[in-house]
Amino acid sequence: MSNVNLIYSDVFRLNHSPRVRHPENPGRMRRALTGLARHGLKSFINWYLPIEGEIDEVLKVHAKGYVDYVKDLLNKAPCDIDPDTYISSTTLNALKYSIGTAINYALKAYNDRGMYFAILRPPGHHAGRGGKALGALTQGFCIFNNIALAAFSLIERGVSGILIIDFDAHHGNGTQEIFYETDQVMLIDIHQDPRTLYPFTGRINEIGLGRGEGYNINIVLPPLSGDDVLSLWFNTITDLAKQYSPEVVLVSAGFDGFANDGLTELRYTVKAFYGLSKLISSLNKPTFIVLEGGYGIGLEEGLPAFVAALASMEEPMVGGGSRTPPGILSEAMSIHRETIAILSKYWRVK
Ligand SMILES: [Zn+2]
């Protein structure tokens, strides 16, 4: 067994609070911490503190007009960016520490050849260069794109070949938009069928453009997909990652695909998150992981399973996993075949 490096402080639990009931709230941090304690993981964790950054550092990722707009809203707080995305009087604090953490720990992971997982909020993968991404109606709780910020910090240092794996149940439309035309980043985004879920993008034929063609990979799971459907993809993901051969792996870790987490119709159990974690570890690259979604049981059960696998713990909490209804399973297999046919133009996959 080995220790896991987690980055957290109460700056993420005490700041950025909604005025009305909202799934993205400070209680998420308590759920994650309680889950880690309940599963006996606390003794396997090396805790690191978040690092404070500056708002202007997001100009690496976001358009100046958007950054100025957010600064203005931060001054007017409490207010809303859109019907899904709020800004409170303490949001600035949470944002500064998310920014500094994303930038500095991505570099630290690279320099140390280590693995670090930042448990922070608000999430980021729906934030595009100018806010709403790819025509989405809202920013889906996200203000600045943490994983994109991590990637750009590495690119600035001359790192080329960054693999981003996004397993939040929603499509990371912001991240896709930002890296759609580059081969410096390969994005593998696993999500519920976008015909059935916000942000309604992330189809299998959205493959990238120009130099980026073939480097944007959407893995689509029908609603009610369980662990068995996800595992259909593990070999494909590993094949893609190995051929791309990145210098660094970045992960947008969302736990909202856990059955009954609340916002999606995926049906993962702990087995899915344990398996994803094993897959990521097996790539054996410097890795920086940032929390995206997960609102209930996903944080209490899925996140600890993910951390347990990072700690090379046995599979004490993993049962047989969830089985997908036969009709849905065959739909998932047909999407898998179609996707492989598209990807075969660029990669050796099966
Ligand atoms: Zn999500």
Boltz pocket constraint, residues with backbone or C-beta under 6 A from the ligand:
constraints:
  - pocket:
      binder: B
      contacts: [[A, 168], [A, 169], [A, 170], [A, 254], [A, 256], [A, 292], [A, 293], [A, 294]]
      max_distance: 6.0
